[in-house]
């Protein structure tokens, strides 16, 4: 399963502006991690693990398709995959719009793969 996910997210995570891509369960536990800049990702991972449940609740209650958070020089894009999984992309905001489009394509590819795993 992990190899299939890695294959799907490779295009977006190999972008030079992406520092990491993490798929979290609703309880904040990372289930998949692809890191390009380990130090930057580690700095923000603790924040995400503690906030992911409330962010997901807010997304689903407000019927949002995505949430974007800017922390220091990193932008974090949170996109729900299923009701229990969310993909977070940590990136430098130089290629924001291109990454958002690519991330939505990845989400559409991940949904059928992960829908049966929860």
C-alpha positions as a printed Julia matrix, in Angstrom:
118×3 Matrix{Float64}:
   0.0    0.0    0.0
   2.77   2.41   0.95
   4.47   1.92  -2.41
   1.22   2.7   -4.24
   0.75   5.89  -2.18
   4.37   6.88  -2.79
   3.88   6.39  -6.52
   0.78   8.6   -6.52
   2.26  11.47  -4.46
   5.72  11.44  -6.05
   4.97  14.15  -8.65
   3.8   16.68  -6.1
   6.33  15.78  -3.39
   9.3   15.95  -5.77
   8.56  19.6   -6.52
  11.54  21.72  -5.39
   9.31  24.01  -3.33
   7.82  21.09  -1.32
   9.6   20.34   1.94
   7.34  17.44   2.92
   4.08  15.6    2.39
   2.35  13.82   5.26
  -0.89  11.85   5.38
  -2.5   11.94   8.84
  -5.29   9.99  10.43
  -7.99  12.11  12.05
  -6.42  11.49  15.48
  -3.15  13.13  14.39
  -1.11   9.99  13.76
   0.96  10.17  10.56
   0.37   7.15   8.32
   2.59   8.21   5.41
   5.51  10.66   5.29
   7.63  11.83   2.38
  10.24  14.4    3.4
  12.57  16.57   1.31
  13.82  18.89   4.08
  13.86  16.96   7.32
  14.57  19.85   9.68
  11.75  22.08   8.38
   9.25  19.24   8.46
  10.17  18.18  12.0
   9.69  21.75  13.21
   6.1   21.77  11.97
   5.11  18.14  12.43
   4.45  18.47  16.17
   2.17  21.46  15.51
   0.24  19.48  12.89
  -0.14  16.37  15.04
  -1.67  18.43  17.83
  -3.96  20.44  15.56
  -5.09  17.92  12.98
  -8.23  16.73  14.79
  -9.59  20.23  15.4
  -8.65  21.32  11.89
 -10.42  18.31  10.36
 -13.5   18.86  12.52
 -13.59  22.47  11.38
 -13.12  21.48   7.72
 -15.95  18.95   7.79
 -18.32  21.1    9.88
 -17.8   24.13   7.65
 -17.81  22.0    4.48
 -14.37  23.26   3.39
 -12.35  21.61   0.63
  -9.02  22.75   2.03
  -7.3   24.79   4.71
  -4.09  26.7    4.23
  -1.89  27.79   7.14
   1.23  29.93   6.96
   3.81  29.33   9.69
   7.03  31.33   9.41
   8.34  30.75   5.87
   6.35  27.55   5.28
   2.83  27.21   3.98
   0.84  24.14   4.98
  -1.99  22.98   2.73
  -4.42  20.53   4.32
  -6.69  18.55   2.02
  -9.08  15.82   3.19
  -8.72  12.5    1.41
 -11.47  10.63   3.26
 -13.47  11.33   6.45
 -10.54   9.97   8.49
  -7.46  10.91   6.45
  -5.95  14.24   5.47
  -2.96  15.09   3.31
  -0.74  17.95   4.39
   1.77  19.49   2.03
   4.45  21.7    3.55
   5.95  24.0    0.97
   7.65  27.3    0.27
   4.91  29.56  -1.1
   6.72  30.33  -4.37
   4.69  27.84  -6.4
   1.43  27.92  -4.48
  -1.15  27.81  -7.26
   0.58  25.12  -9.29
   0.96  22.98  -6.17
  -2.7   23.4   -5.2
  -3.81  22.13  -8.6
  -1.39  19.2   -8.48
  -2.41  18.37  -4.9
  -6.07  18.13  -5.9
  -5.14  15.71  -8.68
  -3.23  13.59  -6.14
  -6.19  13.6   -3.73
  -8.48  12.35  -6.49
  -6.02   9.52  -7.18
  -5.61   8.62  -3.48
  -9.3    8.46  -2.6
 -10.07   5.15  -4.34
  -6.86   3.6   -3.0
  -7.38   4.66   0.62
 -11.17   4.55   0.88
 -11.13   0.84   1.63
  -8.27   1.06   4.14
 -10.12   2.97   6.9
